[in-house]
């Protein structure tokens, strides 16, 4: 971006009669963001008579790198010069770089007998660069079962029962996302270095200085959600092409509990 000393803001026609005291100005800003994801997945499925097994194992890595730089200067007194190297005063420069990485390992095992009884289990281990190396990894799991009751011999002659099944599951999930939040409660950008103390410029009477903008929280760990679910599903009265389905009629039990909430305290500026 370029502001002319002759045709820039603050000048009046006819242009060229006067020149801005500070001359022309030039601004340059660049933003570069690169995200890379790698997935490696191995799956297996095998039948042994009425027994069916399937398994999955995998690894995933995600990296995000962003770079921003900004420069500004004034004092361009010659027409046709547009670069920062032509500026002579009132310089301003700024830059920042953020890096984030997530590494995950996961596995899943499913089993069913005669397409009637089902068992499932999964486990994953995630490591996030948002946390201190001593607390970087979190472990999460899930387990579930289901029973196709309508396929049992004692119900096979019940013509009005179209489907009846029971299912239940329990598991944990994790969250490593931290976001800035202003005094008005509005969320902002991500926090990538919560376990480290963060400082910002705080000059005093023209002397360069720093002040803390966020406390270091090396004990910060993954937020964990625990979920439980249980329900009956059924449908009834299948008449010709008309079908009436009723699901979850026995009020599924569903609850979520949170532990180790991710909280990050910012230092509010003092007036």
N, C-alpha and C positions, 0 to 999 in steps of 0.2 A: 504494500500500500504506500502511496506517495502523496504528499501534500505540497503543492507548488507555492513558492514565495510570491509568485506573481498572480496566479489564478486561484490561489487557495481560499479557504474560508476567511472571512474578514476583509477581503478585498472587494472593491467596488469598481464597476466599469467607469471609464475605459481602462481595461487591464494593461499593465505595463508601465503606468505612470508612477506607481509606488511599489515598494517591495516590503514584505513583512520583516520586522526587525530581527526576528529569530530565524529568518530564512525558511526554506522548505524543510520538510521532514520526511522521514522514511520509516516504515514499519515492516518487520518480517516476523511471521509466526509459522511454526510447523508442528504438526501432530502426527506421530507415527505409532500405530498400534498393530501388534502381531500376536495372533493366538494360534496355538498348535495343539491338536488332540491326536493321541495315538490309542488305538483299541486293538487288543489281541484277545480273541475269544476261541475257546475249544469246546465243542459240544459232543455228546455221546448219547445214543438211544439204543436199548436192547430189550427184546422180549424173551422171557423164559416161561413158556407155556402161558398161563394166565397172569403171570407177573410181568409188569413193565417197569423198567428203570430208565430214567433220563438224567443226565448230569451236564452241568455247564461250569466252566472255570474261565476266568478272564482277568485281564489287567488293563488299566486305563490310566493315561497320564495327560494332564492338561497344563499348559503354560501360557501365560499372558504377559506381554511386555509392552509398555507404552512409554513414549518419550515426547515431551513437549518443550519447545524453546521459543523464546520471544525476544525481539530486539527493537529498540526505538531510538531515534536520534534526530536532532534538529541542526540547523545551521547550514543547509545546502543553499549556496548563493549563486549557483550556476544552473541555467536551464539545461535540461537533457540529462541531468544526473539523478539517478533514482535509487542508488544502493546505499546501504548503511555505511560503507566505507567513505562516502562523500559527506557524511554528517560531521559536525565539528564541536557540538556541545549538547548538554541536556540528555545524556545517554541513559537508557534504561535497558536492563537485561533481566531475563528470568528464564528458568528452566526447571523441569522436574521429570523424574523417571520412576515408574512403578513396575514392580515385578511380583507375580503371583504364580504359585504352582500347586497342583493337587495330584497326588498319586494314589491310586486305588487298586486293591486286589479283592476279587469276589468269587463266590462259588455258589452253586445251587444244585440240590438233589431232589428229584421227584420220584414217587413210587405209587403205583396203583395196582390193585388186584381185581382182575376181571372187570375193569371199568366200573367198579362199584365202591371200593374203599381207596381213598387217596390220602397220601401223606406228602408233605413238602417242607423243605428246610433250606435256609440260605444264610450265608455269612459274608460280611465284607469288612475290610479294613482300609481306612482312609487316612492319609497324611496330608495336612494342609500347612502351607508356609505362613499362614496368618498367626499360628501359635508358636510359642517357645519350643525349641527342639525337644525339651523334656516332656512336653505335653502335646506334641504334634499329631499323634496317632489316636484314632478313635475306632472302636470295634462295635459293629452293629449286626443284628441277626433277626431272623423271622422264622416262625414255624406255623404250619397250618394243617388242617385235616378236613376231609369232607366225606359224607356217606350218602350214596344214592339209595335212599330207603325204598323208593318206588320199584327198584329192581329186585328187591327181596322176594322170595317165593311166596311168602304169606300175603303179599300185596299184588301179585301178578294178575289175579282174577278180579280186582277192584276196577271195573271199567270206567267209573266216573273220575278216578284219580289219574290225572295226566302226568304229574311229576311231583315228587316229594323228596327233599334232600336237606341235609343238615351240614353246616360248615362253621368253622371256627378258626381264628388265627390270632397270633400274638407276635409282636415284633417291635424293634426299635429303629429309629431313623436319626440321622445327625444333621446339624446345621453349623456351618462355620462362617456364615455371612455376617459381617458387621458393617453397619452404615452410619454415617455421620447424621446427626439430627440437630437442627438449629434450635434457638431459644423458643421459636414459635411452634416447635413440634414437627416441622416439615423435614422429611428425610433428605439426605444428600448423597454424596458419592460413597464408594466403598472405603473401608479402613483395611489396609493391607498389613500394617505393622503394629497391631494392637499391643503386643507384648513388649514393645520398645517405647521408651520415652520419646516424645516428638517435640521439637522446638520450632519456633518461628521468629522472624525478625522483629525486634522491638527497640528501635534506635531511640536514644535519649540525647537531646540537645546536639544533634548532629553526630554523636558518637555511635558507632555500630554496636548493636547488642542483640541478645537472644532472650526469649522467655519460654517456659514450657507451655505447650498447648494441649498436651495429653499426658496423663500419668502412665508410666510403664506398668503393665499387668502381666508379668511372666507366668502367673498361676492360672491364666485364662485357659479354659479347655472347651471341647466340643459341647454344644447344646444337644441334649438327647430328648427325643419324644418317644414315649412308650404307648403303644396302641393295642387294644384288644377288641375283637369283634366276634360275635356269635349270632347265628340266625338260622331259621328254617325258611326254605323256599318251597312253594308248591303252586300248582295250577290244577284246576278242576273243570269238569263239565265240558269235555270236548265233544261237541255235537256237530257232525258233518263238517262244514267249513267254518263253523262258529266256535270260537275258543275263548273261554273266560279264564284269565290268569290272575292269580292273587299271589303276590310275593311279599315276603317279610311280614306276614300277618301276625307273627308272634313277637313283634317288636324286637328287632335285633338289639343286642346289648353292644354298645359302642362307647368307648371312653378313651381319652388321651390324657396322659400326664406328662408334664415337662420337668426335667431336672437339669441342673447345671446350665442355667440360662446364660446366653452370651450377652454380657453387659460390659460396656466400655465407657469409662468416665473421662469426659473432656474437662479441661480447665477453662472456666469462663473468664473473659478479660475483665480486669479491674479498671474502674473509671477513677 
